[in-house]
Amino acid sequence: MLALSRKTASPLARAAGRFVHNRAALFGLALLIPALLILLSYPVWLADAPNDIDLLALNGEPSWRHLFGTDGVGRDVLSRTLEGGRISLLVSVCSVALSTAVGFIVGAVSAFGGRWADAIAMRTVDLVMTLPPAIFLLVIASIAGAGIWSTVFVIALLSWPVLSRMVRARLFELRERDFVLASRGMGAGMWHLLFRHGLPNSIDILVVYATLQVANAILLEAGLSFLGLGIPPPTASWGNMLNGARSTVVLEQFPWEWLFPGGALVLAVLAINFIGDGLRDAFDPRAELGGS
Amino acid sequence: MLRYFAMRLLSGAGMLLALTLLIFILTRLTPGDPIDAYLDPNVPLSQEEVNALRTHLGLDRPLPEQYLAWLGEAARGNLGHSLQRFNETVTGLIAQRVGPTLLLMGSGIAISIILGVSTGVFTAVRRDTLPDFALSATALLGISSPAFLTALLGLYVASVRLKWAPSGGLLTPGAEFSAWDLLQHLLLPALLLSIGQAALIMRYMRASMLEVLNQDYVRTARAKGVREFQVVAKHALRNALLPVLTLIGSTIGLAIGGAIFIERVFNWPGMGLLLVSAVETRDYPVIMGATLVIGSCVIVVNILTDLSYALVDPRIKVG
């Protein structure tokens, strides 16, 4: 046994090997890691705080003093873009953690919990997935109101059903396997089944989902803030900075005020999608191409 | 086949019912008294009259009965009054907005199918060439860029910089109605709406086409000396289109989401704009009414997609 396991690499090591040979994924990492470092360190090296006002530069063009220019009340667009990145990161990571946990538990319970639990969980999932996400998001957000934590909550509430379906499909297969039957026969409880057997066997799904969902959450947050339902000003967010471009004057005459946050948004989403696709291909080389 | 149709219709009806239940629960979660939705703000009512209306609408009865009463009113087209716009019923507001939205979404979906299928086939046939890489990269950008950003960028480039298209609205204000004017206003938003969906369709089409092109019967056709164009257009395309068909049905929801943002940016007077402005003013009866209508449409479209899929693909027999 020992000799055998030494010769063949573990599935995880093989997945890692495939990942580092994926050029797109490495490109994503090369984009994301420096971006994260810049985001997290910017208060140290950037003179302007996101809400500092420079009255000498209202709607100022990009210059050496303000690399990305300034907005209508003289706030530095560069530092607001970076702060918006931090907010995006906070909202997306928190909401993904929440929705991954909920998605896993619902999926696993509907796989292990018997016919009724399954039927109720899956019909709920069907229903949530029927409504166009944007509509559902608007309705929930209109009830929850604007703010960072309600945005996190709204995005999480919308995102778990997809994951719970994938987890359920995987664990359905697992349910009939001998080791699960044996452990049930010995009286294993739900908790044990969920976390000793379910979690290790669906970890690849969770990792891929969580990665791609970060990109999704960033888009949803920006969309909500763009409509004025997400992060309320004056807190900087890519979405509410883009909201400023709804005014024709800003759109036409001060393009730097919305082009930079827009560009940051697309780059972030692109980088994370590359990494997520790379992870998916690494875990399951047979997986077909195609969007989520 | 008939049994499959019946089952699908039945489950669709179940979904519709569940949707109304969900919306009913959401309306009860919204702040404020649900009776407000049914009061016409222009007609002052005494407390007794309000109470009479409450009894009439069943708002003093237990929740399950309230749901049934609400469902009955909704089925008869009474979704209540707008809280913010005077003299407007929710049904009336929605009825005004359905036309422009259908126009925008219909053209957007048509453009995205034409664009997506043709570029998908093209990139599959010319795989691993420069045009393939360029188009695939553009598609990736299209998927990664949110609808409102695409819309802003498109508006900025095509309308502000190049002055190719008007910057918003349904028609030129004050001008006489003409189809040409409408088309000018329609083209840019419809094109921008189609980008995200076209990118998705293209990726699926490309993958599906590549799979089909490797099949034995395609090789047989080539070996028989069928011209390459015939092989692609006839043998491969027809079979590769099938999986893409379901995708098109399932992206309708995406198109609706995109339409909200596009309508917002272009001031297109459709359902999306109605919903967004209702959300901004917390006009709950309008929000719920619009959601109900949109959700029902999506369910109906999904059923139709499944049914048409069963008709097109002879391999799908009784489900």
Interface residues (C-beta under 8 A of the other chain):
Chain A: R123 D126 L127 T130 L131 P132 P133 A134 I135 L138 V139 A141 S142 I143 A215 L219 A222 G223 F226 L227 G228 L229 L242 A245 R246 T248 L251 E252 P255 W258 G262 L265 V266 V269 L270 N273 E288 L289 G290 G291
Chain B: M15 A18 L19 L22 L26 L29 T30 P31 L140 L141 I143 S144 S145 P146 A147 F148 L149 L152 L153 L155 Y156 V160 S167 L200 R203 Y204 R206 A207 G253 L254 I256 G257 G258 I260 F261 R264 V265 L275 V276 V279 E280 R282 Y284 I287 M288 T291 I294 G295 V298 I299 N302
